[in-house]
Amino acid sequence: MDNSSIRPIALLTDFGHIDTFVGVLKGVILSINPKAAIVDLCHAVAPRDIAHGAFLLDTSLDYFPKGTIFCVVVDPGVGSSRRAVLVETRDYVMVGPDNGILWQAARRNGIQQAVHLTDPRYFLSSVSATFHGRDMFAPVAAHLSAGMDPASFGPPVRDLISLAAAEPVPVENGLILAVHHIDTFGNICLNLTWERFAPFLSQGFCLTVNHIHITRYCKTYGLAPENKPFVLTSSAGYMEIAVKNADAAAMLNVCRNDQVILTLQGRHNPASIPGKK
């Protein structure tokens, strides 16, 4: 059955909600395909933060129906020589700048083909140098949702820009971690999977952030004591630091990309970590 007319378009941007940018994207899509189903995945990607957008896309992808079109616009290089691309994977199609933001999710889902968006017939009639989301990416997503073949938009690309996710860095007695994401509740998501954390949990762990040592693991928020930082496994499968009924990031003065040190209890020595004093 041809379900192209009901393929949803998921929007992921750093546009926020103060300006009209998100609404304009939707207006463009609906002007081309009035039947389009549009989903706001997130518009609060940290401004110009490609790695943040890549993380959010990668951890959201699997919860959408097959055939979903992801229109991703975190584009600090807009107007430069960076390419505009379409990437078709095993289950999805992604449209956005070729700056690495699509790479993690696309590679994990299995890249089938990539296309350089060059055919002006599928853009708005006037393409600005500063808003390719409106003038190129949204129109292409709309045409895809109306049934266009992904190969129709331009020549193939075989050298997509890659972006490796930040991995934990092994050091003596532990790992240097990074803060991937801080959610709306102030929970601090780390670049640490349950599988990497489990051996530390079984032996007794210590997470050190801004000279605060966290040694408590809880399976749920409800099992944690009030006003005490603890660690749990997030719904995305990564370890996070939380405080029951409070904002952990504010309490611990943590920002995205900050370092967190994971060691075994009794072996934490942040002074020995490179870059730490």
N, C-alpha and C positions, 0 to 999 in steps of 0.2 A: 504493500500500500504506500502510495506517495503521501508522506506527511510533511512535506516541505513547508506548506502554508501554516503549520502549527509549531514549527521548530522555534523554541524560545531563543531570545537574544539576551544574554546576561552582560550587564555593564559593570566594568571595574575601572575606576578612575581615581585620580587625586584631586578632583574638581571641588569637593566639598559641596555645601548646600547654600552658601551665601549668595553666589552668583547664579546666573541663568544657564550655565554651561550644560548641566545635566538635562534640564528641560529641553534645551535646544537639540541635544543629541536625539532625544525621544521624538521631538517634532520632525526631525529629518527622517528618522526611520519610518514613522507613521505616514509621512507624505509619500514615501516610496511603496511601502507595504502596510496599508491600513489594518490588515489582519495580524500584524506582528504582535507577539506576546513578549513583553519586555520585563526583565527582572533586574532590579537594582541589587547587584551582588555587594558592592561597597563603593562609596565615593569618598572615603576617609583614608585612603592610602596616604602615608606621609608625603608631603609635597616633593615631587621630583625624585622619590626614593624607589628606584627600580627594584632593588632587592626586596623591599617590603611588599611591593605589588606582586612580585614573583612568588613569594611565600604564601600570600593570601590566595592567589590563583591556584597554586599547587595543592593547597590543603582544602580547597572547596570543590575542585573539579568533579570528584567521584560522586557527588551528591546530586548531580544534574542528570536529566534523561539523555540518553544517547541522541546525538544530532544537535545538541545545544550549540549555539554560536556565541562565543565569548568575544565581546568587543572591549579591548583592553587599552586604556589610554593613560599611561604614565610616561610622559614624552618630553623630557628636558632637552632633547636634541631636535625638537620640531623645527622644520625649516632648514635643517642642515643636510648633509649628504647621507644621513642614515636612511635606510630603506623603509618603506611601508610594506608590510607583508601579510599574507594569509598562510596559516599553517593548518593543514588537515591532518588529524590524528586518527587513531583507530575508531574513536567514539565521538569526536568533537571537531569543530572548526574554530580557530582562533584568529582574530584580526587585530593588528596593532603595529607598533613600531618595532623594527628589528634592532632592539637594544638589549636583548637578553631577557626581557620580562616574560616572554612566552616559553622560554627554553626548558625550564625545569618541568613544568606541567606537560608540555608537548612531548618531551623525550620520555617521560614516565608512561604516558598513554600510548606511545608508539607513533612516531612521525611517519605519515604516508606520503605526503608531498608538501612542498612549500612553494609559494608563488610571490613574485615581486608585483605589487599593485602599481601598474603603469597605465592601464587603459582608462583614459579620461571619460569615456562614455558612462562609467559607473561612479564618477565623482560628482559633486555639485559643479555647476557651470563655472563658478569662480572659486578657485582654491587659494585660501589665504596662506601666508607663511607662518601663522601662529596658531591655527586651529584646525589641524588635520583630523582631529576627532570628529568635528562637525562635517568637514568638507570631503573627507576620504573614508575614514574608518566606519562611521555610522552608515553612509550610503552603501558601502560594500556589504556590511552586515545585513542591511535591509534587503539588498538584492539576493544575497544568499538565502535569507529566510523565505523569499518568494520563489526559490527553486533554482537559482543560477548554479551552474557547475563551477566548483572552486577553480578549475583550471582555466576558466574564461577570463580571468582578471589580469593576466600578465604572464611573463616568462617564468620558468621554474627557477628556484633558488636552491643551491646545494651547499651553501656555506653560511647558514644562520649563525647569528651572534649567540654564543653560549654564555651562560652565567651560572657559575657553580655556587651552590648554597654554602654558606659558611659552616664548616664542620668544627666539632670540638677539637681543640689542640692538646695533644697529650703532653704532659709535663711530669716531673717527678711526683709520684704519689697521687696523680689526679689528672684533671682536664680543665682547660680554660674554655669556658662557654661564652656565648653571646646572647643578648636579649633580641629575639626575633621580632616580637610583637607584644604590645600592651593593649589588652582589650578594653572595652568600655567600662568594665567593672574594676579596672586597675590590676587584673591578674597579669603576671609577668611570664610570657611564654619563652622558653629557652630552646636553643638549637640542639636539644638532647632528646633522643627517642627513649621510650621505655626500655628497649633492648640494651642500649648503652648504659642506662641508669641502674638496671636490675642488679648487676654485680656489686655496685656500691651500696645499694639498699640492703643486700643480704649480709654485708660485712659491717654496716654502720657508716653512714655518710655524713658529710658536713658540706653545706653550700655556704660560701662566704661572699657577701655582697655589701660593699661600703662598710666593712668591718663588723657586719652583723653575721653571726653564725646560725645557720638553720639546720636542724638535725631531725625534724619531725616530718614523717610522711603520713598522709591520710588518704583513704580511698575516695572520700567525698568531702565537700565543703561542710556538710552538716556534722560530720564526726570531729571536726577540728575545734579546738578551744578558741574563745574570743580573743582578738587582739594579739595573736601569736602567729608569726609567719610560718607557713608549712609548705610542703611540696606535694603535688598530686599529678596524676596523668590527665592531660587535657583531652577534650573530645577529638582533637586532631591527632592524638597519639604522641604528642610531645610533653615533656615535663614542664610544669609551670609552678611559680611561686605565688601563693595567694594568702590572704588574710580573711578569715571569716567575717562577712558583713562589713568589710572595710576595703580601702584602696591600697593594695600592697605596693604599687609603684610609688604612690605619694608617700606612704609611710617609710619606705626604704630609700626614697630619693633616687629612683631608678628611671633611666630613659632607654629608648631603643638603641641597640648596638653597644650598650654598656657590657663590661666583662663581669662574669660570675665565675667563681672558682669552686670546683667540685673535688673534694678529697675524701679519704676515709677519716672517720673521727679520730682526733688525737694527732693527726698528721698535717693539719692545715698550717701553712706558713706563707701567707700572701706576700711577705717580703721577698721570698725566693722566686716569685712569678715574674717573668720579664715584663717590664713596664710598671710594676707595682712598687710602691715605696712604703 
